[in-house]
């Protein structure tokens, strides 16, 4: 389909790179790549490419999943971003926190390293949790964190609700967030 919002973007050469552990980030990356007619690469493949390869693109979008307050692969992307001139650079972070969370924009901005804040624009995309696709250690860590949030009497009601949310698998992907990036 042709989307009128994409006028001007279609003339750009776009690269979408992603790191996805359970599939939520990959779904956003695929949608963004489809909407921008971009090349789509998993980060493992992108890491093997030369700097000249990245210079062929007008816009580079990197998406990664959040674990322990960090975006997987973002440090690699930030190092690459420092070497690129006159590119539109985007980082999108995909996590289990609801997009409506009061601090989500502040937390999303904090994902971008200080030395690239002026060249990388951050976005947040709500993802979810899929315990069936998680490794044993990750699953144990998430369940322990959920129980801690629920059972700690010093936690706020919001923190306890967050614990209840992440106690089970859920899917909060909403493609309107991909459209915001496009």
SEMARZA-982468 format. One record per residue (C-alpha): residue number from 1; x, y, z. Coordinates in Angstrom, 3 decimals, m for minus. Each point is the difference from the previous one (the first is absolute). Layout:
N
k->NUM&xx->X&yy->Y&zz->Z $
...
//
This chain:
182
k->1&xx->0.000&yy->0.000&zz->0.000 $
k->2&xx->1.037&yy->3.587&zz->m0.472 $
k->3&xx->m0.073&yy->2.163&zz->3.075 $
k->4&xx->m0.105&yy->3.768&zz->m0.598 $
k->5&xx->2.024&yy->0.589&zz->3.168 $
k->6&xx->2.974&yy->m1.657&zz->m1.691 $
k->7&xx->0.490&yy->2.618&zz->m2.697 $
k->8&xx->3.658&yy->1.002&zz->0.115 $
k->9&xx->0.954&yy->m3.025&zz->2.076 $
k->10&xx->m0.403&yy->m2.243&zz->m3.030 $
k->11&xx->2.888&yy->1.880&zz->m1.628 $
k->12&xx->2.224&yy->m0.864&zz->2.931 $
k->13&xx->2.024&yy->m3.150&zz->0.254 $
k->14&xx->m0.849&yy->m1.489&zz->3.404 $
k->15&xx->1.640&yy->m2.770&zz->2.011 $
k->16&xx->m1.794&yy->m1.640&zz->2.934 $
k->17&xx->2.135&yy->m2.033&zz->2.399 $
k->18&xx->m1.422&yy->m1.915&zz->2.924 $
k->19&xx->0.766&yy->m2.247&zz->2.939 $
k->20&xx->m2.915&yy->m2.129&zz->1.141 $
k->21&xx->m0.033&yy->m2.707&zz->2.623 $
k->22&xx->m3.655&yy->m1.055&zz->0.019 $
k->23&xx->m1.327&yy->1.590&zz->m3.210 $
k->24&xx->m1.638&yy->3.245&zz->1.104 $
k->25&xx->2.796&yy->2.293&zz->m1.241 $
k->26&xx->0.253&yy->m1.958&zz->m3.241 $
k->27&xx->m3.697&yy->0.591&zz->m0.701 $
k->28&xx->0.454&yy->3.758&zz->0.348 $
k->29&xx->3.173&yy->m0.074&zz->m2.123 $
k->30&xx->m1.759&yy->m1.945&zz->m2.760 $
k->31&xx->m2.883&yy->2.456&zz->m0.052 $
k->32&xx->2.300&yy->3.025&zz->m0.095 $
k->33&xx->2.032&yy->m1.597&zz->m2.802 $
k->34&xx->m3.164&yy->m0.788&zz->m1.963 $
k->35&xx->m1.358&yy->3.521&zz->0.437 $
k->36&xx->3.259&yy->1.634&zz->m1.114 $
k->37&xx->1.070&yy->m2.549&zz->m2.638 $
k->38&xx->3.135&yy->m0.477&zz->2.089 $
k->39&xx->2.627&yy->m2.682&zz->0.188 $
k->40&xx->m0.526&yy->m2.055&zz->3.169 $
k->41&xx->2.937&yy->m1.590&zz->1.828 $
k->42&xx->0.380&yy->m1.820&zz->3.295 $
k->43&xx->2.751&yy->1.665&zz->2.043 $
k->44&xx->2.211&yy->m3.094&zz->m0.294 $
k->45&xx->0.117&yy->0.501&zz->m3.783 $
k->46&xx->0.367&yy->3.776&zz->0.257 $
k->47&xx->3.061&yy->m0.346&zz->2.233 $
k->48&xx->1.850&yy->m1.733&zz->m2.837 $
k->49&xx->m0.547&yy->2.909&zz->m2.418 $
k->50&xx->2.609&yy->2.632&zz->m0.806 $
k->51&xx->m0.382&yy->3.698&zz->0.763 $
k->52&xx->m0.388&yy->0.584&zz->m3.752 $
k->53&xx->m3.113&yy->m2.175&zz->0.058 $
k->54&xx->m1.687&yy->2.264&zz->2.572 $
k->55&xx->0.984&yy->3.136&zz->m1.890 $
k->56&xx->m2.217&yy->m1.130&zz->m2.884 $
k->57&xx->m3.116&yy->0.758&zz->2.081 $
k->58&xx->m1.734&yy->3.290&zz->0.728 $
k->59&xx->m1.741&yy->m1.291&zz->3.127 $
k->60&xx->0.943&yy->m2.785&zz->2.396 $
k->61&xx->m2.462&yy->m1.296&zz->2.564 $
k->62&xx->1.137&yy->m2.296&zz->2.791 $
k->63&xx->m2.440&yy->m1.920&zz->2.173 $
k->64&xx->0.882&yy->m2.028&zz->3.052 $
k->65&xx->m1.673&yy->m1.647&zz->2.958 $
k->66&xx->0.357&yy->1.336&zz->3.510 $
k->67&xx->1.505&yy->m2.003&zz->2.838 $
k->68&xx->1.089&yy->1.462&zz->3.331 $
k->69&xx->m0.357&yy->3.576&zz->m1.226 $
k->70&xx->2.144&yy->m0.423&zz->m3.123 $
k->71&xx->m0.806&yy->m0.488&zz->m3.673 $
k->72&xx->1.663&yy->m3.099&zz->m1.413 $
k->73&xx->2.581&yy->0.951&zz->m2.644 $
k->74&xx->m0.427&yy->3.747&zz->0.477 $
k->75&xx->3.659&yy->0.563&zz->0.935 $
k->76&xx->1.055&yy->m1.478&zz->m3.357 $
k->77&xx->m2.515&yy->2.259&zz->m1.779 $
k->78&xx->1.231&yy->3.103&zz->1.839 $
k->79&xx->3.618&yy->m0.739&zz->m0.950 $
k->80&xx->m1.098&yy->m0.418&zz->m3.624 $
k->81&xx->m2.076&yy->3.214&zz->0.188 $
k->82&xx->3.077&yy->2.043&zz->0.968 $
k->83&xx->1.615&yy->m0.948&zz->m3.315 $
k->84&xx->m2.987&yy->0.975&zz->m2.146 $
k->85&xx->m0.575&yy->3.510&zz->m1.307 $
k->86&xx->m3.239&yy->1.612&zz->m1.111 $
k->87&xx->m2.166&yy->m3.058&zz->0.678 $
k->88&xx->m3.382&yy->m0.224&zz->1.653 $
k->89&xx->0.659&yy->m2.330&zz->2.937 $
k->90&xx->m2.675&yy->m1.584&zz->2.152 $
k->91&xx->0.070&yy->m2.344&zz->2.976 $
k->92&xx->m3.163&yy->m1.780&zz->1.013 $
k->93&xx->m0.178&yy->m1.919&zz->3.233 $
k->94&xx->m2.511&yy->m2.808&zz->0.418 $
k->95&xx->m0.990&yy->m1.020&zz->3.508 $
k->96&xx->m2.650&yy->m1.292&zz->2.343 $
k->97&xx->m0.821&yy->3.353&zz->1.594 $
k->98&xx->m3.359&yy->1.387&zz->m1.150 $
k->99&xx->0.412&yy->2.963&zz->m2.356 $
k->100&xx->m2.257&yy->2.056&zz->2.265 $
k->101&xx->2.400&yy->m0.262&zz->2.962 $
k->102&xx->0.590&yy->3.461&zz->1.455 $
k->103&xx->3.796&yy->m0.173&zz->m0.357 $
k->104&xx->0.252&yy->m1.796&zz->m3.347 $
k->105&xx->1.212&yy->2.988&zz->m2.048 $
k->106&xx->2.637&yy->0.882&zz->2.608 $
k->107&xx->1.178&yy->m3.627&zz->0.112 $
k->108&xx->0.018&yy->m0.236&zz->m3.801 $
k->109&xx->2.159&yy->3.132&zz->m0.291 $
k->110&xx->2.395&yy->m1.499&zz->2.564 $
k->111&xx->0.650&yy->m3.004&zz->m2.271 $
k->112&xx->1.987&yy->2.243&zz->m2.362 $
k->113&xx->3.654&yy->0.505&zz->0.922 $
k->114&xx->0.913&yy->3.585&zz->0.888 $
k->115&xx->2.536&yy->0.332&zz->m2.811 $
k->116&xx->m2.617&yy->m0.762&zz->m2.713 $
k->117&xx->m3.106&yy->1.671&zz->1.489 $
k->118&xx->0.167&yy->2.754&zz->m2.607 $
k->119&xx->0.029&yy->m2.427&zz->m2.969 $
k->120&xx->m2.150&yy->m2.997&zz->1.084 $
k->121&xx->m3.744&yy->0.393&zz->0.512 $
k->122&xx->m1.496&yy->m2.481&zz->2.507 $
k->123&xx->m3.410&yy->m1.688&zz->m0.074 $
k->124&xx->m1.720&yy->m2.527&zz->2.245 $
k->125&xx->m2.117&yy->m2.899&zz->m1.260 $
k->126&xx->m1.952&yy->m2.163&zz->2.434 $
k->127&xx->0.744&yy->m3.657&zz->m0.557 $
k->128&xx->m0.777&yy->m2.641&zz->2.536 $
k->129&xx->1.289&yy->m3.149&zz->1.588 $
k->130&xx->m0.011&yy->m3.466&zz->m1.501 $
k->131&xx->1.225&yy->m2.415&zz->2.644 $
k->132&xx->m0.145&yy->m2.891&zz->m2.500 $
k->133&xx->2.744&yy->1.657&zz->m2.088 $
k->134&xx->2.202&yy->1.100&zz->2.897 $
k->135&xx->3.011&yy->m1.864&zz->1.252 $
k->136&xx->m0.018&yy->m1.556&zz->3.450 $
k->137&xx->2.101&yy->2.716&zz->1.663 $
k->138&xx->m1.975&yy->2.882&zz->m1.533 $
k->139&xx->m3.265&yy->m1.662&zz->0.960 $
k->140&xx->1.176&yy->m0.482&zz->3.599 $
k->141&xx->1.213&yy->3.603&zz->0.256 $
k->142&xx->m3.287&yy->1.397&zz->m1.317 $
k->143&xx->m2.120&yy->m2.178&zz->2.293 $
k->144&xx->2.148&yy->0.968&zz->3.003 $
k->145&xx->m0.314&yy->3.678&zz->m0.868 $
k->146&xx->m3.779&yy->m0.364&zz->m0.396 $
k->147&xx->m0.314&yy->m1.683&zz->3.400 $
k->148&xx->2.171&yy->2.683&zz->1.584 $
k->149&xx->m2.166&yy->2.777&zz->m1.412 $
k->150&xx->m3.194&yy->m1.712&zz->1.143 $
k->151&xx->1.156&yy->m1.001&zz->3.489 $
k->152&xx->2.038&yy->3.030&zz->1.099 $
k->153&xx->m2.259&yy->1.899&zz->2.385 $
k->154&xx->1.983&yy->3.211&zz->m0.642 $
k->155&xx->m0.903&yy->m0.036&zz->m3.695 $
k->156&xx->m2.708&yy->2.233&zz->m1.398 $
k->157&xx->m3.232&yy->m1.360&zz->m1.423 $
k->158&xx->1.374&yy->0.768&zz->m3.471 $
k->159&xx->3.114&yy->m2.097&zz->0.692 $
k->160&xx->m2.100&yy->m2.898&zz->1.267 $
k->161&xx->m2.190&yy->0.175&zz->m3.124 $
k->162&xx->3.154&yy->m0.070&zz->m2.129 $
k->163&xx->1.065&yy->m3.156&zz->1.821 $
k->164&xx->m3.364&yy->m1.608&zz->m0.673 $
k->165&xx->0.244&yy->0.961&zz->m3.677 $
k->166&xx->3.418&yy->m1.583&zz->m0.525 $
k->167&xx->m0.830&yy->m3.143&zz->1.961 $
k->168&xx->m1.521&yy->m1.502&zz->m3.164 $
k->169&xx->0.586&yy->0.200&zz->m3.728 $
k->170&xx->m1.765&yy->2.840&zz->m1.804 $
k->171&xx->0.113&yy->1.793&zz->m3.345 $
k->172&xx->m0.415&yy->3.796&zz->m0.033 $
k->173&xx->1.358&yy->0.653&zz->m3.516 $
k->174&xx->m1.857&yy->2.858&zz->m1.668 $
k->175&xx->1.110&yy->1.002&zz->m3.487 $
k->176&xx->m0.964&yy->3.634&zz->0.576 $
k->177&xx->3.417&yy->0.251&zz->1.701 $
k->178&xx->1.710&yy->m1.226&zz->m3.178 $
k->179&xx->m1.954&yy->2.633&zz->m1.931 $
k->180&xx->1.318&yy->2.683&zz->2.392 $
k->181&xx->3.542&yy->m1.040&zz->m0.891 $
k->182&xx->m0.697&yy->0.037&zz->m3.738 $
//
